[in-house]
Every structure is written in C-alpha cells, then in structure tokens.
C-alpha cells in the first residue's frame, strides 16, 4: 500500500478572528461597552482544527479559499507556522477574506461574522488529487459554507469510496433553520462532533439521550461536546460519558475545535474511543486557559505534560 502524504486533510472555511475579551456585559443597542483585551488572529473552526491537529504531530493539509488581502496572508502564514500544507488553498483576487468578531466571557461567547471568500468556496475548488493523499478528511462549519453545502454529501461519499475516514463538526446555523439536508452527509460520516445545542437542533430532540439515539442511526460515532459538563459518545450501542478536567477557564474560544483535534488525533492512532475522549477533553481544557483559538491549543509535549499532571478519572 502506498504511504499517504497526509494524516489529515481539512476541507473548509478560512477567516480571521477579532477576539474582544473581559467585557463587563453583552452589547446593547445605542450603548458602548469596553473590552479590556483583544487579539487579531487566524480564525474559523476549520483552520483552528487544522492548526491544532498539526501541532499534535499529524501531517496536515488544507483545502479552502481566501481573498487576496492582508487577512488572507495572515491566515496562510499562521497555518504554515503550525506545519499545515496550504498548497490546496485557492486565493481569489475578487474576494475578501472573512472575519469573525468574537466577544468572549468565561463560560460563553457571542460572535458576528462577515463571510467573504468562504461563502463562495465550492466543490470545484477542491483538489481531489491532494485529497486522495490523506488518511482522514475533516469538515467543519456546514451552515457557513453555502457554496459547498449542496455537494457536501458527494464529498463524503467520495471519501468513503477512497477508504478515507471522515469527521464532521456542523457548527451553528446562523439562520437557525437546521434543515434535514445534513442527514445526507451524516450517512457517509464516520465521526460526528456537534455541541449540545447543535445536536438538539439537528436531531429535533429535546434531550441529549434522544439526540444520541437518533443521530447514531446515521454516523458511525457520535461525539456530543457538552461544554463545562464534558462530552458523551455513542458507538456500537455503547454510550460513554465524561466530565471535564478541573480548571478555571479564561477564554472558551476554539475549545471545541481543540477538543476535536485531540479526539481525532488520538482516534487515528488506534481507534480507542476512551483514549480519544481523554485527549479531546485535555486539549479542550488546556485551550480554555489561554486567550485565542489556535494560539491556545497545546502541542504534543504540552498535552503529554498535562495528562501526566492530571490523573483524575473523567469518566462518569
């Protein structure tokens, strides 16, 4: 068997994040609030995941679209710094790179996004020769990418044909419609990674237990991120629950993407769900102790050090 060039190829959106931290209260119409700290950095769930999983030692490539501007150059520079191959990223001279303004609080956040180039990213922009060189494909932010959304199921079906495993984080639907077209994608998904509210909205269920039951009829492994309450998975009729590591959070931005990176990185090694949950929770916990998304996620040594220092049992 020919050795694959990549452990993971990420297909998805690219933008920058402007993070405003330590705000007294949520913004109000006609009033001004003061943020005591800020950070302009590479954003988007897909890019943060790619950077995070590369930092954990995985050979990582990216397929996406950017505008020909300073924000686009910031994104590609940051991906390269993390060891991500950006040869699959298309730079469109007629587009602007998107931006998300994120207002963060210790246990919550609010965001506003300008879509930019990621709105027009489509299956035509995907280099399938590059895709074939990967063991695993990750896709995120389904509802923020109207250009590729209609063909997302085809992308996942193609991955399955090529014996490439897949993971899928849907992220939030800004229109809050949660249409059933996502189920066509889930049929070819190996690991589905929604958070609590996404799982409930997509499934149409009122409890996590019912959401697990419904969603597991489609994807092989369901992993629901419960925020400060940990995570729960269902695979082969087995349900596994965890709590989080005992840390005081500073910034929750990108914690879910850090969890995803830790989980997938571990799962790709030996398909051990409990080990993947431990690593996912650890990466998510570490990320909340620092400001930023990709800048907060650990590398492999930091993850190992953390796990050596935190021996508590997180399984419920």
C-alpha positions in Angstrom: 0.0 0.0 0.0 1.3 3.4 -1.0 2.1 5.6 2.0 -0.2 8.6 2.3 1.3 12.1 2.3 -1.2 13.4 5.0 -2.7 12.0 8.1 -5.4 14.6 7.9 -6.7 17.0 5.2 -9.1 19.7 6.3 -11.7 21.0 3.9 -13.5 24.1 5.0 -13.8 27.8 5.7 -11.0 30.3 6.4 -11.2 33.7 8.1 -9.6 35.8 10.8 -10.9 36.3 14.4 -11.0 39.6 16.2 -11.4 38.5 19.9 -12.6 41.0 22.4 -12.1 39.8 26.0 -13.1 40.8 29.5 -16.3 42.8 28.6 -18.5 43.9 31.5 -21.7 42.8 29.9 -23.2 41.9 26.5 -23.5 44.8 24.0 -26.7 46.8 23.9 -28.2 48.9 21.1 -27.1 52.5 21.3 -24.6 51.8 24.1 -20.8 51.3 24.1 -19.0 48.7 26.1 -15.3 48.4 26.9 -13.2 45.3 26.2 -10.0 45.1 28.4 -8.1 42.9 26.0 -8.1 41.9 22.3 -6.5 39.6 19.8 -6.5 39.6 16.0 -5.6 36.1 14.9 -6.4 33.3 12.4 -10.0 32.2 12.9 -12.5 29.7 11.6 -13.3 26.3 13.0 -11.6 24.5 10.1 -8.3 26.5 10.3 -8.1 26.2 14.1 -8.7 22.5 13.9 -6.0 22.1 11.2 -3.5 24.1 13.2 -4.3 22.3 16.4 -4.1 18.8 14.9 -0.8 19.6 13.1 0.7 20.9 16.4 -0.1 17.4 17.9 2.2 15.9 15.3 -0.1 15.0 12.4 0.9 15.6 8.8 -1.9 18.1 7.8 -3.1 19.7 4.6 -5.8 22.3 3.9 -8.2 22.8 1.1 -10.1 26.1 1.2 -10.4 29.6 -0.3 -9.2 33.1 0.7 -9.2 36.6 -0.5 -6.1 38.3 -1.9 -5.6 40.6 1.1 -3.7 41.0 4.4 -6.1 38.9 6.3 -5.7 36.1 3.9 -1.9 36.3 4.2 -2.2 36.3 8.0 -4.2 33.0 7.8 -1.8 31.2 5.5 1.2 32.4 7.5 -0.3 31.1 10.7 -1.3 27.7 9.1 2.3 27.3 7.8 3.7 28.2 11.2 1.8 25.3 12.6 3.1 23.0 10.0 -0.1 22.9 7.8 0.4 22.5 4.0 -1.6 25.3 2.3 -0.9 24.2 -1.3 -4.6 23.3 -1.6 -5.8 26.8 -0.6 -7.1 28.9 -3.5 -6.6 32.7 -3.4 -9.3 34.6 -5.2 -8.4 38.1 -6.3 -12.1 39.0 -6.5 -12.9 38.1 -2.9 -12.2 39.4 0.6 -11.2 37.2 3.4 -13.9 36.8 6.1 -13.7 38.0 9.7 -15.4 37.0 12.9 -15.7 39.4 15.8 -15.9 37.3 18.9 -16.9 38.6 22.3 -15.8 36.2 25.0 -16.9 35.5 28.5 -15.6 32.9 31.0 -18.4 30.4 30.2 -20.0 31.8 27.0 -19.4 33.9 23.8 -21.2 35.9 21.1 -20.0 36.2 17.5 -20.7 38.2 14.3 -19.2 37.0 11.0 -18.6 38.6 7.6 -18.5 35.6 5.3 -16.1 36.8 2.5 -14.4 34.2 0.3 -15.7 31.2 2.3 -19.3 31.9 1.1 -18.2 31.1 -2.5 -16.0 28.1 -1.7 -17.4 25.1 -3.7 -16.6 21.6 -4.7 -15.0 23.0 -7.8 -12.2 24.5 -5.7 -11.3 21.1 -4.2 -8.0 19.4 -5.4 -9.1 15.8 -5.4 -5.6 14.6 -6.2 -4.5 16.2 -2.9 -7.5 14.7 -1.1 -6.6 11.2 -2.2 -3.2 11.6 -0.4 -4.9 11.7 3.0 -5.9 9.0 5.5 -8.6 11.2 7.0 -10.7 14.2 6.0 -12.3 16.7 8.4 -15.0 19.2 7.5 -16.5 22.0 9.7 -18.9 24.9 9.6 -21.5 23.3 7.3 -24.0 26.1 7.6 -21.4 28.9 6.9 -20.5 27.5 3.5 -23.5 27.8 1.1 -21.2 27.2 -1.9 -20.1 23.7 -0.9 -23.1 22.7 1.2 -25.2 21.2 -1.7 -22.2 19.0 -2.7 -21.0 18.1 0.8 -22.7 14.7 0.7 -20.9 13.9 -2.6 -17.6 14.9 -0.9 -18.1 12.5 2.0 -19.3 9.7 -0.3 -16.2 10.1 -2.4 -14.1 9.9 0.7 -15.8 6.6 1.7 -15.2 5.3 -1.8 -11.5 6.1 -1.4 -11.3 4.4 2.0 -10.7 7.8 3.7 -12.2 8.2 7.2 -14.1 11.4 7.9 -15.1 13.7 10.7 -17.7 16.4 10.7 -18.3 19.4 13.0 -21.5 21.2 11.8 -21.1 24.4 13.9 -24.0 26.8 14.3 -26.7 27.5 11.7 -26.9 31.4 11.7 -30.4 31.1 10.0 -31.4 28.6 12.7 -33.3 26.5 10.2 -31.4 23.2 10.8 -32.7 21.7 7.6 -32.7 17.9 7.1 -30.2 18.0 4.2 -27.4 17.5 6.7 -28.5 13.8 7.1 -27.4 13.1 3.6 -23.8 14.0 4.8 -24.1 12.1 8.0 -24.8 8.8 6.1 -21.2 8.8 5.0 -19.7 10.3 8.1 -17.5 8.3 10.5 -17.3 10.8 13.4 -20.0 13.5 14.0 -18.9 16.2 16.5 -21.7 18.6 17.4 -22.1 20.5 20.6 -25.1 20.3 22.9 -27.4 22.8 21.2 -26.3 21.8 17.7 -27.1 18.1 18.4 -30.5 19.0 19.8 -31.4 21.3 16.9 -30.2 19.0 14.2 -32.0 16.0 15.7 -35.1 17.9 16.6 -34.9 16.2 20.0 -35.4 17.7 23.5 -32.8 15.6 25.3 -29.2 14.6 24.7 -30.1 10.9 25.1 -32.7 11.1 22.4 -30.3 13.1 20.1 -27.7 10.4 20.6 -30.2 7.7 19.7 -31.4 9.4 16.5 -28.0 10.7 15.2 -26.3 7.3 15.8 -28.6 5.8 13.2 -26.6 7.8 10.6 -23.0 8.3 11.6 -20.8 5.6 13.0 -19.6 7.5 16.0 -21.5 10.4 17.7 -19.5 12.7 20.0 -21.5 15.5 21.6 -19.5 18.2 23.3 -21.3 19.3 26.5 -19.1 22.3 27.3 -18.3 22.6 31.0 -20.2 19.3 31.5 -17.7 17.2 29.4 -18.7 15.0 26.5 -20.8 12.0 25.6 -20.3 9.5 22.8 -22.3 6.6 21.2 -20.7 3.9 19.1 -21.9 0.3 18.5 -24.7 0.9 21.1 -22.2 1.8 23.8 -22.6 5.2 25.5 -19.6 6.8 27.2 -19.8 9.9 29.3 -17.1 12.2 30.6 -16.8 15.3 32.8 -14.2 18.0 32.2 -10.8 18.4 33.8 -10.9 20.7 36.8 -9.6 24.0 35.5 -10.7 27.7 35.7 -11.5 28.9 32.2 -10.1 32.1 30.8 -11.4 32.0 27.2 -13.7 29.4 25.6 -13.0 30.5 22.0 -11.9 27.5 20.0 -12.2 25.0 22.9 -14.5 22.8 20.8 -12.1 22.8 17.9 -9.2 21.9 20.3 -11.3 19.0 21.6 -11.9 17.8 18.1 -8.2 17.9 17.3 -7.3 15.9 20.4 -10.0 13.4 19.8 -9.3 12.8 16.1 -5.5 12.8 16.6 -5.8 10.0 19.2 -8.6 8.1 17.4 -6.5 7.9 14.2 -3.8 6.0 16.1 -5.7 3.0 17.5 -9.5 3.7 17.3 -9.6 3.7 21.1 -12.7 5.9 22.0 -11.9 6.3 25.7 -8.4 7.4 25.0 -9.6 9.8 22.3 -12.1 11.3 24.7 -9.4 11.8 27.3 -7.1 13.5 24.8 -10.0 15.6 23.4 -11.1 16.8 26.9 -7.5 17.6 27.8 -6.9 19.6 24.6 -10.2 21.5 25.2 -9.3 22.2 28.8 -5.9 23.5 28.0 -7.3 25.8 25.3 -9.7 27.5 27.8 -6.7 28.6 30.0 -5.4 30.9 27.3 -6.7 33.7 25.0 -7.4 32.7 21.4 -8.3 29.6 19.3 -5.3 28.1 17.5 -2.9 30.1 19.8 -4.3 28.4 22.9 -4.3 24.7 21.8 -1.4 22.5 23.0 1.3 20.8 21.1 2.1 17.1 21.7 4.5 17.7 24.6 2.2 20.1 26.4 -0.6 17.6 26.1 1.6 14.8 27.5 2.7 17.0 30.4 -0.9 18.0 31.1 -2.1 14.3 31.2 0.9 13.4 33.4 -0.2 16.1 35.9 -3.9 15.4 35.7 -4.5 11.8 36.6 -8.2 12.2 37.7 -10.8 9.9 36.3 -13.0 11.9 34.0 -15.3 9.1 33.0 -18.8 9.0 34.6 
